[in-house]
Amino acid sequence: MHALPLRRYDVDWLRVFAVYLLFVFHTAMVFNPAPFYHIRNADLSFVMLIVAGFISLWHMPLFFLLAGWSAHASLAARGTGGFVKERILKLWIPLVMGSVLLMPPIKYVELLSGLDANYSGLYVSPALQPSFRPLIPAGLPTMQPFNESFWEFLPTFFTRLERYTWAHLWFIAYLLVFTVVYLPLLRWLQGRRSDLVAAPAWWVYLPILPLALIQMIMRPYWPGLQNLYDDWANVCYYSTYLLAGFLLAQYPALERAVHREWKRALGIGIASTMLLLLGVLRVYDLPSLLLAGSAVAGWCFVLALLGAAHRFLASVTAGLPYLVESAFPVYWLHQAAIVLIGYFLIRTELGISVKYALLLIASVSTTLAVYHFGIRPFAIARFCVGMKPQTERRSVVAAPRRAAAAVIIGLAISSSARIASAASPIGLWYAEGGAAQVQIDACEEALCGRIVWLRSPFDEDGCDLRDGRNPDGALRNRPIIGLQVLTGLQTSADGQLWSGGTIYDPTSGRTYRCTAQLDGADRLHLRGYIGVPLIGRTTTWIRVGSENQMCKR
């Protein structure tokens, strides 16, 4: 067994940087026109497309390269048996616990949002199809209507393969499989003598060739569902980075060559990224060039980051040990914070920049609070996320603190359960006997609803129906599809009645005061009235997807 290697603070800084950058990246994905993310803002941003696209060139490749470097150190320090045990404790257990604790709410919110990414592909609700067409003109497969409560959905997450997701934990699953499958090769490589004392500069660019070939030949057939068994482009692409990281740790001469080349690699990476940007802007239409360019840019940026970190981040600071220890738990937690907070935030009327800033701040704060107060102090929580046990002795004060934290966590879980099980009008509804579909959402502190589908969307001249009876002449050219017809419904104290809002009837151009009351989970009674509820009319809406079950004949 080799001696334990010296601590590499530059690698620690890169690992921390890669993990915390996930907040920037995944928050941008909420507003990114390109698929796929678990939630999707109504308004999308080309800037977010560029930001997320640029980071994606090198971000996950950096993760796998650092994982290869760490695998070399772990194998050298622990031997084969210890290495396998470490993989189980640090990867398999967090993967299982994340699948049980974090993945069900992420998948549930994804389905509520009209999106469904599963092992067989990406499916999108009819209401969201138009937002994908600028980048995917042919559209995407249509998902089935979803209107289950969380407790109805939860068992199916574990019993129906199409309901399961490992979301961002796919990296852990892939890394676990890679390191176990490649263990004989890694052991063989590590057993070879390191006679290499110098490496020519051009050697560090050799991986570009296999990476570019993988992108050009395999990526069109396996775009990346990350289901492991039918994702051969990603398997080959990220395996290349993993093995490259292992070889850099095995042969210091190669790593020294990377450190010397970082400025040149940065220049090549920037130049190839500019070329990719021209392709995104439709200046040229050469898919193979885009795919090859992504491999060049990705590898060169990773080289540049390795060299820059060695040059500028080779020392320890007071906060680095805390950040290093937090990195894996933060990775494990962050996606749930972004998705669950973002699901409600994107339904507000705020602009994209404000939503992005608020979601970024809220998700970082929530993740760090859960880590610091709910995971870091407790042995069982540390075990669940692959952290080492704490070695320092704890004072007797820690016992009541743990008890208090357990009570707080229990209250939070029970509160979340009550919220998830409570019936809500939020969702897609058939109105006027199925003539229209209205999507009801949370709008700040109230509910609002807009028409998203019409059985007969055209007038007698074949034109889109317009709001022609609106008393305001300036509004008569508004399309009926997309028109907001419910506004300002506030919930009562018992959560059973929504009132204080208005409902607009485009067939008459009149606006009425409105109340709404659920009859079960899938039938909604709305009463529009003038002055007092006694003078008005009640209409019943049926939740889309439940129409056959709700039939009372």
C-alpha positions in Angstrom: 0.0 0.0 0.0 1.3 3.5 -0.9 1.9 6.2 1.6 -1.0 8.6 2.3 -0.5 11.5 -0.2 -0.1 15.1 1.0 -3.3 17.2 1.1 -3.9 19.1 -2.1 -5.6 22.3 -1.3 -6.0 23.3 -5.0 -8.0 20.2 -5.5 -10.1 20.9 -2.4 -10.8 24.4 -3.7 -11.8 23.1 -7.1 -14.2 20.6 -5.5 -15.8 23.3 -3.4 -16.1 25.6 -6.4 -17.7 22.9 -8.5 -20.3 22.0 -5.8 -21.3 25.6 -5.0 -21.5 26.5 -8.6 -24.4 24.1 -8.9 -26.6 26.7 -7.3 -25.8 29.2 -10.1 -26.2 26.5 -12.7 -29.4 24.8 -11.6 -31.1 28.1 -10.7 -30.4 29.3 -14.2 -32.0 26.1 -15.6 -35.3 27.2 -14.2 -35.3 30.0 -16.7 -33.5 28.2 -19.5 -35.5 27.6 -22.8 -33.6 24.4 -23.4 -34.7 21.2 -21.7 -34.6 19.8 -19.2 -35.2 20.9 -15.6 -37.8 19.8 -13.0 -39.6 23.2 -13.0 -39.9 25.8 -15.7 -40.7 29.5 -15.4 -43.4 30.9 -17.7 -41.0 33.5 -19.1 -37.6 32.2 -20.3 -34.3 33.9 -21.0 -31.8 33.5 -23.8 -29.2 34.8 -21.3 -29.9 31.9 -19.0 -29.5 29.5 -22.0 -26.0 30.9 -22.6 -25.1 30.9 -18.9 -26.3 27.3 -18.4 -24.8 26.1 -21.7 -21.4 27.5 -20.9 -21.2 26.0 -17.5 -22.4 22.6 -18.8 -19.5 22.4 -21.2 -17.0 21.8 -18.3 -18.9 21.5 -15.0 -19.8 17.8 -14.9 -16.5 16.9 -16.7 -14.7 18.6 -13.9 -16.6 16.6 -11.3 -15.6 13.3 -13.0 -12.0 14.3 -13.4 -11.7 15.3 -9.8 -13.4 12.0 -8.9 -10.8 10.1 -10.8 -8.0 12.0 -9.0 -9.6 11.2 -5.6 -10.1 7.6 -6.6 -6.3 7.3 -7.1 -5.7 8.8 -3.6 -8.3 6.5 -2.0 -7.1 3.4 -3.7 -3.5 4.2 -2.7 -4.4 4.8 0.9 -6.9 2.0 1.5 -6.2 -0.8 -0.9 -8.8 -2.7 -2.9 -11.0 -3.8 0.0 -10.9 -0.5 1.8 -11.6 1.3 -1.5 -14.8 -0.8 -2.1 -15.9 -0.2 1.5 -15.4 3.5 1.0 -17.5 3.4 -2.2 -20.3 1.8 -0.3 -20.3 4.2 2.6 -19.7 7.4 0.6 -21.7 6.7 -2.6 -24.2 3.8 -2.3 -25.7 4.8 1.1 -26.2 8.5 0.2 -27.7 7.4 -3.2 -30.2 5.1 -1.4 -31.0 7.7 1.3 -31.4 10.4 -1.3 -33.7 8.3 -3.3 -35.9 7.7 -0.3 -35.9 11.2 1.3 -35.3 13.7 -1.5 -36.3 12.3 -4.8 -40.1 11.7 -4.2 -40.9 15.4 -3.6 -38.6 16.5 -6.5 -40.4 14.1 -8.9 -43.9 15.1 -7.5 -43.2 18.8 -8.1 -41.8 17.9 -11.6 -45.1 16.2 -12.5 -47.2 19.0 -11.0 -45.3 21.4 -13.3 -46.3 19.5 -16.4 -43.0 17.8 -17.0 -42.0 14.2 -16.9 -38.4 13.0 -17.5 -38.1 9.3 -17.0 -35.9 6.5 -18.2 -37.7 6.4 -21.6 -37.5 10.1 -22.5 -38.9 13.6 -21.8 -42.6 14.2 -21.8 -44.3 17.6 -21.6 -47.9 18.7 -21.0 -49.8 20.5 -23.8 -49.7 23.8 -21.9 -45.9 23.8 -21.9 -45.3 22.5 -25.5 -45.1 26.0 -27.1 -42.2 27.0 -24.8 -40.0 24.2 -26.2 -40.8 24.7 -29.9 -38.2 27.5 -30.5 -35.5 25.0 -29.8 -37.4 21.8 -30.7 -39.7 22.7 -33.6 -41.1 19.1 -33.8 -42.2 19.3 -30.2 -41.8 16.7 -27.5 -44.0 13.7 -26.5 -47.1 14.6 -24.5 -47.2 13.5 -20.9 -50.3 12.1 -19.3 -52.4 14.4 -17.1 -51.3 14.3 -13.5 -53.5 15.3 -10.6 -52.6 13.0 -7.7 -52.0 14.0 -4.2 -48.5 13.5 -2.8 -49.6 10.5 -0.7 -51.3 8.9 -3.7 -48.1 9.5 -5.7 -45.6 8.4 -3.1 -46.0 4.6 -3.4 -45.9 4.7 -7.2 -42.5 6.4 -7.0 -41.0 3.2 -5.7 -43.2 0.7 -7.6 -43.4 2.2 -11.1 -40.1 2.6 -13.0 -41.3 5.6 -15.0 -42.0 7.4 -11.7 -38.6 7.0 -10.3 -35.8 9.5 -10.7 -32.4 10.0 -9.2 -32.3 13.6 -10.5 -28.9 15.1 -9.7 -27.8 12.0 -7.8 -27.2 10.4 -11.2 -23.6 11.6 -10.8 -23.3 9.4 -7.6 -24.8 6.4 -9.3 -22.6 6.7 -12.4 -19.5 7.3 -10.2 -20.3 4.3 -8.1 -20.7 2.0 -11.1 -17.6 3.4 -12.9 -15.2 3.0 -10.0 -16.4 -0.5 -9.3 -16.4 -1.7 -12.9 -13.0 -0.1 -13.6 -11.4 -1.2 -10.4 -9.3 -3.9 -12.0 -8.0 -1.4 -14.5 -7.4 1.3 -11.9 -5.5 -1.3 -9.7 -3.4 -2.3 -12.7 -2.6 1.3 -13.6 -1.6 2.1 -10.1 0.7 -0.9 -9.9 2.8 0.3 -12.8 6.0 2.3 -12.2 5.9 6.0 -12.7 9.0 6.4 -14.8 7.7 9.4 -16.7 9.7 12.4 -15.7 8.6 14.9 -18.3 5.7 15.2 -20.7 5.4 17.2 -23.9 2.8 20.0 -23.8 0.8 18.4 -26.6 0.2 15.3 -24.6 -2.3 17.1 -22.4 -4.6 17.7 -25.4 -4.7 14.1 -26.5 -8.0 13.3 -24.7 -9.7 15.9 -27.1 -9.7 13.3 -29.8 -11.7 10.5 -28.1 -14.0 13.1 -26.5 -14.7 14.8 -29.9 -15.4 11.4 -31.5 -17.7 10.4 -28.7 -19.7 13.6 -29.2 -19.9 13.4 -32.9 -20.6 9.7 -33.3 -22.5 8.8 -30.2 -24.2 11.9 -28.9 -26.8 12.1 -31.7 -28.0 8.7 -30.7 -27.7 9.0 -27.0 -28.4 12.7 -26.1 -28.3 12.0 -22.4 -31.2 10.7 -20.4 -28.8 9.6 -17.6 -30.6 6.3 -17.1 -27.2 4.5 -17.0 -28.3 1.4 -19.0 -29.0 3.3 -22.3 -26.8 6.4 -22.0 -23.7 5.3 -23.8 -22.5 8.8 -24.9 -22.4 10.0 -21.3 -20.9 6.7 -20.1 -18.0 7.0 -22.6 -17.6 10.7 -22.2 -17.5 10.9 -18.5 -15.4 7.7 -18.2 -12.8 9.5 -20.3 -12.6 12.3 -17.7 -12.6 9.9 -14.8 -9.6 7.9 -16.2 -7.9 11.2 -17.2 -8.1 12.4 -13.6 -6.7 9.0 -12.4 -3.8 9.3 -14.8 -3.0 12.8 -13.8 -2.7 11.7 -10.2 -0.7 8.6 -11.2 1.8 10.5 -13.4 2.9 13.9 -11.8 4.8 14.8 -15.0 1.4 14.9 -16.8 0.0 17.1 -14.1 3.0 19.5 -14.3 2.4 19.8 -18.0 -1.2 20.8 -17.4 0.0 23.4 -14.9 2.3 24.9 -17.5 -0.4 24.8 -20.2 -3.3 26.4 -18.4 -3.1 29.8 -20.1 -3.0 28.4 -23.6 -5.8 26.0 -22.7 -7.9 28.9 -21.4 -7.4 30.7 -24.7 -8.4 27.7 -26.8 -11.4 27.2 -24.6 -12.5 30.8 -25.0 -12.0 30.7 -28.8 -13.9 27.4 -29.2 -16.8 28.7 -26.9 -17.1 31.8 -29.2 -17.4 29.4 -32.1 -20.1 27.5 -30.3 -21.9 30.7 -29.6 -22.0 31.6 -33.3 -23.7 28.2 -33.9 -26.2 28.9 -31.1 -27.0 32.2 -32.8 -27.6 30.3 -36.1 -24.7 31.9 -37.9 -23.9 28.5 -39.2 -25.7 25.1 -39.1 -23.1 22.4 -38.6 -24.2 20.0 -35.8 -20.9 18.0 -36.0 -18.9 21.1 -35.5 -21.0 22.1 -32.5 -20.5 18.6 -31.0 -16.7 18.6 -31.6 -16.4 22.1 -30.4 -18.1 21.3 -27.1 -15.5 18.6 -26.5 -12.6 21.0 -27.2 -14.1 23.7 -25.0 -14.9 21.4 -22.2 -11.5 19.8 -22.0 -9.6 23.0 -22.3 -11.6 24.8 -19.6 -11.0 21.9 -17.3 -7.3 22.1 -18.0 -7.4 25.8 -17.4 -9.2 25.4 -14.1 -6.6 22.8 -12.9 -3.7 25.0 -13.8 -5.2 28.2 -12.3 -6.1 26.5 -9.1 -2.6 25.2 -8.7 -1.2 28.7 -9.4 -3.6 30.7 -7.2 -5.3 28.3 -4.7 -2.6 26.1 -3.4 -2.9 27.3 0.2 -5.4 26.6 3.0 -7.6 29.3 4.7 -9.6 29.2 7.9 -12.9 28.4 6.2 -11.6 25.8 3.7 -12.0 22.7 6.0 -15.6 23.6 6.7 -16.3 24.1 3.0 -14.6 20.8 2.1 -16.6 18.9 4.6 -19.8 20.6 3.5 -19.3 19.9 -0.3 -20.8 16.5 -0.6 -23.8 17.1 1.7 -24.5 20.4 -0.1 -24.4 18.5 -3.4 -26.8 16.0 -2.0 -29.3 18.6 -0.7 -29.2 21.5 -3.1 -31.5 20.3 -5.8 -34.4 19.7 -3.5 -34.1 23.3 -2.1 -34.0 24.8 -5.6 -37.0 22.8 -6.9 -39.3 23.0 -3.9 -38.7 26.7 -3.3 -38.7 27.5 -7.0 -42.0 25.8 -7.7 -43.8 28.5 -5.6 -41.5 31.4 -6.5 -41.9 31.1 -10.2 -45.7 31.5 -9.8 -45.2 35.1 -8.6 -45.5 38.1 -11.0 -41.8 39.1 -10.4 -39.3 39.5 -13.3 -36.8 36.9 -14.2 -33.8 38.7 -12.7 -35.6 39.2 -9.4 -36.8 35.6 -9.3 -33.3 34.3 -10.1 -31.7 36.3 -7.3 -34.4 35.4 -4.8 -34.2 31.7 -5.7 -30.4 31.7 -5.6 -30.3 33.3 -2.1 -33.2 31.2 -0.7 -31.8 27.9 -2.0 -28.2 28.6 -0.7 -29.5 29.7 2.7 -31.9 26.8 3.1 -29.3 24.2 2.0 -26.6 25.5 4.3 -29.1 25.8 7.2 -30.2 22.2 6.8 -26.6 21.0 6.5 -25.3 23.0 9.4 -28.1 22.4 11.9 -29.7 19.2 10.7 -26.9 17.1 9.3 -23.4 18.2 10.5 -24.0 17.7 14.3 -25.7 14.3 14.2 -24.0 11.0 13.6 -26.9 9.2 11.9 -27.4 12.2 9.5 -23.7 12.3 8.7 -23.8 8.6 8.0 -26.7 9.0 5.6 -24.9 11.5 3.4 -21.5 9.7 3.4 -19.7 12.0 5.9 -17.1 10.7 8.3 -18.0 10.5 12.0 -17.0 13.5 14.1 -13.9 12.8 16.1 -14.1 15.6 18.7 -15.8 15.0 22.0 -19.2 16.8 22.5 -20.3 18.6 25.6 -23.4 17.7 27.5 -25.0 20.7 26.0 -25.2 18.8 22.7 -27.9 16.4 23.9 -30.7 19.0 24.4 -29.6 20.7 21.2 -30.0 17.4 19.3 -33.4 16.9 21.0 -34.6 20.4 20.0 -33.4 19.9 16.5 -35.3 16.5 16.3 -38.5 18.2 17.5 -38.0 21.0 14.9 -37.4 18.5 12.1 -40.4 16.5 13.2 -42.6 19.5 13.2 -41.4 20.5 9.7 -42.1 17.0 8.4 -45.6 16.9 9.8 -46.3 20.4 8.5 -45.1 19.4 5.1 -47.3 16.3 5.2 -50.4 18.4 6.1 -49.6 20.8 3.2 -49.0 18.0 0.7 -52.3 16.2 1.7 -54.5 19.3 1.7 -56.8 19.6 -1.2 -56.0 22.6 -3.4 -57.6 24.2 -6.5 -54.2 24.6 -8.1 -54.1 22.6 -11.3 -55.7 22.2 -14.7 -59.6 22.3 -14.9 -62.3 21.7 -17.5 -64.6 24.7 -17.5 -68.0 25.2 -19.1 -68.6 21.5 -19.7 -65.2 20.9 -21.3 -65.3 23.8 -23.7 -62.2 25.2 -22.2 -59.3 24.3 -19.9 -58.2 26.7 -17.2 -54.9 26.5 -15.3 -55.2 27.7 -11.7 -51.9 28.7 -10.0 -50.7 30.5 -7.0 -50.2 34.2 -7.7 -48.4 35.8 -4.7 -50.8 35.4 -1.8 -53.9 34.5 -3.9 -55.0 32.2 -6.7 -55.4 33.1 -10.4 -56.4 31.2 -13.5 -55.9 31.5 -17.2 -57.4 29.8 -20.2 -54.8 27.4 -21.8 -57.0 25.4 -24.2 -60.3 25.7 -26.1 -62.3 23.1 -27.8 -63.1 25.6 -30.6 -60.3 28.1 -30.7 -61.3 29.7 -34.0 -64.1 32.1 -35.1 -66.1 31.6 -38.3 -63.4 33.3 -40.3 -60.7 30.8 -39.1 -59.0 33.4 -36.9 -57.9 32.9 -33.3 -60.7 33.8 -30.9 -60.2 37.3 -29.4 -61.5 39.1 -26.4 -63.9 41.0 -28.7 -66.6 41.8 -26.1 -64.3 43.4 -23.6 -65.7 46.8 -22.6 -62.2 48.3 -22.9 -61.6 48.7 -26.6 -57.8 48.5 -26.1 -58.1 44.9 -24.9 -60.4 43.5 -27.5 -57.6 42.1 -29.6 -56.3 39.9 -26.8 -56.2 36.2 -27.6 -58.6 34.1 -25.5 -56.0 31.4 -25.1 -53.7 32.7 -22.4 -56.4 35.1 -21.0 -56.5 35.4 -17.2 -60.1 34.9 -16.1 -59.6 34.2 -12.4 -57.9 36.8 -10.2 -57.3 37.4 -6.5 -59.0 34.4 -4.8 -58.0 34.3 -1.2 -58.3 31.2 1.0 -60.4 31.2 4.2 -59.0 30.4 7.6 -60.2 26.7 7.3 -58.7 26.4 3.8 -62.0 25.2 2.3 -63.3 28.3 0.6 -61.6 30.8 -1.7 -63.2 34.3 -2.0 -62.5 37.9 -2.5 -61.5 37.5 -6.2 -63.1 38.0 -9.6 -64.0 35.9 -12.6 -64.1 37.3 -16.1 -66.6 35.9 -18.7 -65.1 36.5 -22.2 -68.4 35.6 -23.9 -70.1 38.7 -22.4 -67.1 40.8 -21.5 -68.4 41.1 -17.9 -66.4 40.7 -14.6 -68.1 39.2 -11.6 -67.0 38.8 -8.0 -66.2 35.2 -7.3 -66.0 32.5 -4.7 -64.7 28.9 -5.2 -65.2 25.8 -3.1 -63.8 22.3 -3.6 -66.2 19.3 -3.6 -63.7 16.6 -3.0 -60.3 16.9 -4.7 -61.4 17.0 -8.3 -64.6 19.1 -8.4 -64.6 22.9 -8.0 -67.7 25.0 -7.6 -67.3 28.6 -8.7 -70.0 31.2 -8.0 -69.9 34.5 -10.0 -72.1 37.2 -8.6 -72.9 40.9 -8.5 -73.0 42.6 -5.1 -73.9 39.6 -3.0 -73.5 35.9 -3.6 -77.3 35.4 -3.6 -77.5 37.2 -7.0 -75.3 35.1 -9.3 -74.7 31.8 -10.9 -72.7 28.7 -9.9 -70.6 26.7 -12.4 -68.8 23.4 -11.7 -65.3 22.7 -13.1 -63.8 19.2 -13.3 -60.1 18.6 -12.8 -58.5 17.4 -16.0 -57.7 13.7 -15.9 -60.4 12.9 -13.4 -63.4 13.3 -15.7 -64.3 9.6 -15.9 -63.9 9.0 -12.2 -66.0 12.0 -11.4 -69.0 11.0 -13.4 -71.9 10.5 -11.1 -74.2 8.4 -13.4 
